[in-house]
Amino acid sequence: MSDMIQDFMEQLMKPETYPNKADMVELIQTHISWVFLVGNRVYKIKKPVNFGFLDFTTVEKRHFYCLEELRLNRRLCPEIYLDCYSIGLGDGRILFNAQGKAIDWAVVMKRMPEEGMMQRLITMEEMDNQKIDVITRKLAPFYEEADAGPEVARYGNLDVIIQNTEENFEQTRDYVGKLIGHDAYDKICDFTRTFVRKHEGLFLARVRQGWIKDGHGDLYSANICFDLPEKDVYIFDCIEFNDRFRCGDVASDVAFLAMDLDFNGLLVLSKYFLNNFSDKMHDPGLLELSRFYMCYRAYVRGKIGCFTWSDEAANEETRNKAKEQAEDYFKLALWYAGGLKPGDIYCFFGLSGTGKSTLAESFAQRHGLPVFNSDRIRKEMVAQVPATERHLEPYGRGIYGRQFTRKTYSALLRSAAKKIVTGRAVVLDATYIDDA
């Protein structure tokens, strides 16, 4: 990091730098942005990077794409995207919306409620059909009204679809043998190319039928927040930097969220979402394309993980997490491509004190398998307390009550599903005392 950027970042981490009052500043980094959480506001600044598919290397380009980010995201959540502020210097200090030449620009957003973030709700086992219905009700009119003119429709042509998929394969070639195996890479390439060739008529029909839209482009749980209780949902952070990634078949956008639900172990919700959305839009063709686009989307996420893993500026923890996620996304893509069988679930169950946990642990160690124990999950994932913490509560009360128990078994199932879709077997250990 250059001295100038280092100084820039140090000032942006001070609450007094910003026009709104706050006690602290939190920083979230992506491979293309710095996102500063400041009280009830969010300031998003684009990094001066060029990845080929995006170019933020000049102040003028960053200003243009900040304005595009405002325009495009206000289609789905106008109440969140507030303004675009210039960043200037005065007496050696960073100033927002000051007179004079801008050294950079920031998108200013209303801060959304942390408790409503979809990724948090997934972790807390609170995603359900009702919340999926809220998403569907938000998206359906958005796609019905989205631009589908000739300039947009061309992104549904075969040459563009092939450009998108082949670009992925070319950009990940250096990671083959490192984050994705040679056989997996070949299988996904073969599945993708064969599908396009065999379904040329279907892709062309989608263009004629008007299913190519100026959509979102990055539709997954990290970009969704609920205004609880389920009154509304904010779907934010669409792709503004490359029309080719945002414009395309509605099936591609929807497949991204379905893939993300699968990745998080919510296979039943994923299927529910696809079927309900298809029915809502009167679009049975969407289901015919879903597996192809889910494979494509999983591969894109794997590619992004590769980029983060190879970023020397990222810390070791970030790089290790990116590597693990990239490997899992590539395995999920391989599963969609038909090159990976789902792993087995070994379930040990019985009354408390019968020795099932001892047997489960022994079996898991012998076969090198991960084991998920209901007691640990109940405390760590659901109640969010240490697994060693003792809870002497009456049966059916406290963390052993019906709601906690439902979430515990949901977490067990989701933990297993996340493993088996990447081809790995898993051991589950719980009483499973009744049919529910």
C-alpha positions in Angstrom: 0.0 0.0 0.0 1.4 3.4 -1.0 2.1 6.1 1.6 -0.6 8.3 0.1 -3.3 5.5 0.3 -2.1 4.6 3.8 -2.6 8.2 5.0 -5.9 8.3 3.2 -7.1 5.2 5.0 -5.9 6.4 8.4 -7.9 9.5 8.1 -11.0 7.6 6.9 -10.9 5.5 10.1 -11.4 8.5 12.3 -15.1 9.4 13.1 -14.4 13.1 13.0 -13.6 12.8 9.2 -17.3 12.2 8.4 -20.2 14.7 8.2 -22.5 12.5 10.4 -21.8 11.8 14.1 -20.5 8.5 15.2 -18.3 7.0 17.9 -16.4 4.6 15.7 -15.7 3.6 12.1 -15.8 0.0 10.9 -14.1 -1.0 7.6 -15.2 -3.8 5.3 -13.0 -4.6 2.3 -13.8 -6.3 -0.9 -11.5 -6.8 -3.9 -12.9 -3.7 -5.5 -14.1 -1.4 -2.6 -13.5 0.0 0.8 -16.8 0.2 2.8 -16.8 2.4 5.9 -19.6 1.9 8.4 -20.1 5.2 10.3 -23.0 5.4 12.7 -26.2 5.4 10.6 -24.4 5.8 7.3 -22.2 3.8 5.0 -19.6 5.3 2.8 -18.4 3.2 -0.1 -15.2 4.1 -2.0 -14.0 2.3 -5.1 -10.4 1.0 -5.1 -8.2 2.3 -8.0 -8.0 -1.2 -9.6 -8.3 -2.6 -13.1 -9.3 -6.3 -13.4 -10.1 -6.1 -17.1 -13.8 -6.6 -16.5 -13.8 -3.4 -14.5 -11.6 -0.3 -14.5 -11.6 2.2 -11.6 -8.1 3.5 -12.2 -9.0 7.2 -12.6 -11.0 9.6 -10.4 -13.3 10.4 -13.4 -14.1 6.7 -13.8 -14.7 6.2 -10.1 -17.1 9.2 -10.2 -19.0 7.8 -13.2 -19.4 4.4 -11.6 -20.5 5.9 -8.3 -23.3 7.7 -10.1 -24.2 4.5 -11.9 -24.3 2.7 -8.6 -26.8 5.2 -7.3 -28.9 5.1 -10.4 -29.1 1.4 -10.8 -29.5 0.5 -7.1 -32.3 3.0 -6.6 -34.4 0.7 -8.8 -34.8 -1.8 -5.9 -34.1 0.3 -2.8 -34.2 4.0 -3.4 -34.5 4.7 0.4 -31.0 3.2 1.0 -28.9 4.9 -1.7 -28.8 8.5 -0.6 -26.1 10.5 -2.5 -22.7 10.6 -4.1 -20.2 12.8 -2.1 -17.0 14.3 -3.4 -13.8 13.8 -1.3 -11.4 16.7 -1.2 -8.5 18.0 0.8 -8.4 21.1 3.1 -5.5 21.9 5.3 -4.2 18.4 4.8 -7.5 16.9 6.0 -10.1 14.9 4.1 -13.3 16.8 3.5 -16.6 15.5 2.2 -18.5 17.6 -0.3 -16.0 20.5 0.0 -15.3 23.1 -2.6 -12.4 22.4 -5.0 -11.1 19.5 -6.9 -12.2 16.1 -5.9 -9.5 13.5 -5.2 -12.1 10.7 -5.0 -15.9 10.0 -4.6 -18.0 8.0 -2.2 -21.5 6.5 -2.5 -23.4 7.4 0.7 -26.0 4.9 1.9 -28.4 4.5 4.8 -27.1 1.8 7.1 -29.3 -1.2 7.1 -30.2 -3.2 10.2 -27.6 -5.8 11.1 -30.2 -8.1 12.5 -32.0 -8.2 9.1 -29.0 -9.2 7.0 -29.8 -12.4 5.2 -26.4 -14.0 6.0 -27.0 -13.5 9.7 -30.5 -14.9 9.4 -29.1 -18.0 7.6 -26.6 -18.5 10.4 -29.3 -18.1 13.1 -31.5 -20.7 11.3 -34.2 -18.0 10.7 -34.6 -18.3 6.9 -37.9 -19.8 5.9 -40.5 -19.9 3.1 -42.1 -16.7 4.3 -38.9 -14.7 3.8 -38.3 -16.3 0.4 -41.8 -15.2 -0.5 -40.9 -11.6 0.5 -37.9 -11.8 -1.8 -40.0 -13.2 -4.7 -42.6 -10.4 -4.3 -39.9 -7.8 -4.5 -38.1 -9.3 -7.5 -41.0 -10.2 -9.7 -42.2 -6.6 -10.4 -38.6 -5.5 -10.7 -37.9 -7.9 -13.6 -41.3 -7.2 -15.2 -40.4 -3.5 -15.4 -36.7 -3.9 -16.1 -35.3 -2.6 -19.4 -35.4 -5.3 -22.1 -34.8 -3.2 -25.2 -32.5 -4.2 -28.1 -29.3 -2.9 -26.3 -30.1 -5.2 -23.4 -31.4 -8.2 -25.4 -28.1 -8.6 -27.2 -26.6 -9.9 -23.9 -28.7 -13.0 -24.3 -27.0 -14.0 -27.6 -25.0 -17.1 -27.6 -21.7 -15.3 -28.4 -22.1 -13.3 -25.1 -23.0 -16.3 -23.0 -20.0 -18.2 -24.4 -17.8 -15.1 -23.8 -18.9 -15.1 -20.1 -18.3 -18.8 -19.5 -15.0 -19.0 -21.4 -13.7 -15.9 -19.7 -14.2 -17.6 -16.4 -12.3 -20.7 -17.5 -9.4 -18.6 -19.0 -9.1 -16.4 -15.8 -8.9 -19.5 -13.5 -6.5 -21.5 -15.6 -3.6 -20.6 -13.4 -5.4 -21.9 -10.3 -6.0 -25.4 -11.8 -4.2 -27.9 -9.7 -4.1 -25.4 -6.8 -7.7 -24.5 -5.9 -9.5 -26.7 -8.5 -8.5 -30.1 -9.7 -7.6 -30.8 -13.3 -10.4 -33.4 -13.7 -13.0 -31.0 -12.1 -11.9 -28.2 -14.3 -12.3 -30.3 -17.5 -15.7 -31.7 -16.4 -17.1 -28.3 -15.7 -15.8 -26.9 -19.0 -17.2 -29.9 -20.9 -20.7 -29.7 -19.2 -20.9 -25.9 -19.9 -19.9 -26.2 -23.6 -22.1 -29.2 -24.2 -25.1 -27.6 -22.6 -24.8 -24.4 -24.7 -24.4 -26.5 -27.9 -27.4 -28.8 -27.2 -29.7 -26.0 -26.0 -29.0 -23.3 -28.6 -32.7 -23.1 -29.5 -33.7 -22.6 -25.8 -31.2 -19.7 -25.4 -32.4 -18.1 -28.6 -36.0 -18.5 -27.6 -35.3 -16.7 -24.3 -34.2 -13.6 -26.3 -37.3 -13.7 -28.4 -39.6 -14.1 -25.4 -38.1 -11.0 -23.7 -36.4 -12.7 -20.7 -33.1 -10.8 -21.2 -33.3 -7.9 -18.7 -31.1 -5.2 -17.2 -31.1 -7.0 -13.9 -29.0 -7.1 -10.7 -26.0 -9.3 -11.5 -25.0 -10.0 -7.9 -28.1 -11.5 -6.4 -27.1 -13.5 -3.3 -27.5 -13.4 0.5 -24.6 -10.9 1.1 -26.7 -8.3 -0.8 -30.0 -8.9 0.8 -31.4 -7.4 4.1 -34.8 -7.8 5.6 -36.7 -5.0 7.3 -38.0 -7.2 10.1 -40.5 -8.5 10.7 -40.8 -9.3 6.9 -42.4 -6.0 6.0 -39.9 -5.4 3.2 -36.6 -6.5 1.9 -33.6 -4.4 0.6 -31.8 -6.0 -2.4 -28.7 -3.8 -2.9 -25.3 -3.6 -4.4 -26.1 -4.6 -8.0 -23.3 -4.6 -10.6 -22.7 -1.2 -12.0 -19.2 -1.6 -13.5 -19.9 -3.9 -16.4 -23.2 -4.1 -18.3 -22.4 -7.6 -19.6 -22.4 -8.9 -16.0 -25.6 -7.2 -15.0 -27.7 -7.6 -18.2 -28.8 -11.1 -19.1 -31.3 -13.8 -18.6 -33.6 -13.5 -15.6 -32.8 -17.2 -15.0 -29.1 -16.3 -14.5 -29.9 -13.8 -11.8 -32.3 -16.1 -10.0 -29.9 -19.0 -10.2 -27.3 -17.0 -8.3 -29.5 -16.8 -5.2 -30.6 -20.4 -5.6 -27.0 -21.5 -5.8 -26.2 -19.4 -2.7 -28.9 -21.1 -0.8 -27.5 -24.5 -1.8 -24.0 -23.3 -0.8 -25.3 -22.5 2.6 -27.0 -25.9 3.0 -30.5 -24.7 2.3 -31.3 -27.1 -0.5 -35.0 -27.3 0.2 -35.4 -23.5 0.3 -33.4 -23.2 -3.0 -35.8 -25.5 -4.7 -38.8 -23.7 -3.2 -37.4 -20.4 -4.4 -36.9 -21.5 -8.0 -40.3 -23.2 -8.3 -42.2 -20.3 -6.7 -40.4 -17.7 -8.7 -40.9 -19.6 -12.0 -44.6 -19.8 -11.2 -44.9 -16.2 -10.2 -43.3 -15.1 -13.5 -45.1 -17.7 -15.6 -41.7 -18.8 -16.8 -41.2 -22.6 -16.9 -38.2 -22.2 -19.1 -36.3 -20.7 -16.2 -36.2 -24.2 -14.6 -34.7 -25.7 -17.7 -31.8 -23.4 -17.5 -31.4 -23.3 -13.7 -28.7 -26.0 -13.4 -26.6 -24.5 -16.1 -26.7 -21.0 -14.6 -26.2 -22.3 -11.0 -23.0 -24.0 -12.2 -21.9 -20.8 -13.9 -22.6 -18.7 -10.7 -20.8 -21.2 -8.4 -17.8 -21.0 -10.7 -17.9 -17.2 -10.7 -17.8 -17.2 -6.9 -14.9 -19.7 -7.0 -13.1 -17.4 -9.4 -13.5 -14.4 -7.0 -12.1 -16.5 -4.2 -9.1 -17.2 -6.3 -8.5 -13.5 -6.8 -8.7 -12.8 -3.1 -6.4 -15.8 -2.3 -3.8 -14.5 -4.6 -4.0 -10.9 -3.4 -0.8 -10.3 -1.5 -2.3 -7.2 0.2 -4.9 -9.4 2.0 -4.0 -10.8 5.4 -3.4 -14.5 5.9 -6.8 -15.2 7.6 -8.7 -13.6 4.6 -6.6 -15.5 2.1 -7.1 -18.8 3.9 -10.9 -18.3 4.1 -11.0 -17.3 0.4 -9.1 -20.4 -0.5 -11.4 -22.7 1.4 -14.5 -21.0 -0.1 -13.1 -21.1 -3.6 -12.5 -24.9 -3.3 -16.1 -25.4 -2.0 -17.6 -23.3 -4.8 -15.7 -25.2 -7.4 -16.9 -28.5 -5.9 -20.5 -27.2 -5.9 -20.1 -26.2 -9.6 -18.8 -29.7 -10.3 -21.9 -31.1 -8.5 -24.2 -29.1 -10.8 -22.1 -30.3 -13.8 -22.9 -33.9 -12.8 -19.3 -34.7 -11.9 -19.7 -35.1 -8.2 -21.9 -37.5 -6.2 -23.3 -36.0 -2.9 -21.6 -37.3 0.2 -23.2 -39.7 2.6 -24.8 -38.8 6.0 -24.0 -41.2 8.9 -26.6 -40.5 11.6 -26.0 -41.7 15.2 -29.1 -41.4 17.4 -30.6 -42.6 20.6 -31.5 -41.6 24.1 -29.1 -39.4 26.1 -26.5 -41.4 28.0 -26.5 -44.4 25.7 -23.0 -43.8 24.3 -24.0 -42.6 20.8 -21.7 -39.6 21.0 -18.7 -41.8 21.9 -19.6 -44.1 18.9 -20.1 -41.2 16.6 -16.7 -39.6 17.5 -14.9 -42.9 17.1 -16.5 -43.6 13.8 -15.8 -40.1 12.5 -12.1 -40.3 13.6 -11.7 -43.7 12.0 -13.0 -42.5 8.6 -11.7 -38.9 8.8 -15.1 -37.3 8.7 -16.5 -34.1 10.3 -19.0 -34.8 13.1 -21.7 -32.4 14.1 -23.0 -32.9 17.7 -26.4 -31.5 18.7 -25.2 -30.4 22.1 -22.4 -28.3 20.6 -24.5 -26.9 17.9 -27.3 -26.0 20.3 -24.9 -23.9 22.4 -22.4 -22.6 19.8 -24.6 -22.0 16.7 -28.1 -21.5 18.2 -27.6 -20.1 21.7 -24.2 -18.6 20.8 -22.5 -19.6 24.1 -19.4 -21.8 24.6 -20.0 -25.5 24.2 -18.4 -26.1 27.7 -20.9 -23.8 29.4 -23.3 -25.8 31.7 -27.0 -25.2 31.4 -29.0 -26.9 34.1 -32.5 -26.2 32.9 -35.7 -28.2 33.0 -36.6 -30.3 30.0 -38.3 -28.2 27.3 -37.2 -24.9 28.8 -34.5 -22.3 28.0 -32.1 -23.5 25.4 -33.8 -26.9 25.5 -37.2 -25.3 24.6 -39.1 -26.1 21.4 -37.7 -23.1 19.4 -34.1 -23.8 20.3 -34.6 -27.4 19.5 -36.1 -26.7 16.1 -33.2 -24.4 15.3 -30.7 -27.0 16.5 -32.0 -29.7 14.2 -32.2 -27.2 11.4 -28.5 -26.3 12.0 -27.6 -30.0 12.0 -29.3 -30.5 8.6 -27.8 -27.4 7.1 -24.3 -28.3 8.3 -24.7 -31.7 6.7 -26.1 -30.3 3.5 -23.1 -27.9 3.1 -20.8 -30.9 3.2 -22.6 -33.3 1.0 -23.0 -30.9 -1.9 -19.3 -30.7 -2.1 -19.0 -34.5 -2.1 -18.0 -35.0 1.5 -19.5 -37.4 3.9 -20.6 -36.2 7.4 -21.5 -37.7 10.8 -24.5 -36.3 12.7 -25.0 -37.0 16.4 -28.3 -36.2 18.2 -31.1 -38.0 20.0 -33.7 -37.6 17.1 -36.2 -38.4 19.7 -39.3 -37.8 17.6 -40.3 -37.8 13.9 -40.3 -34.0 13.6 
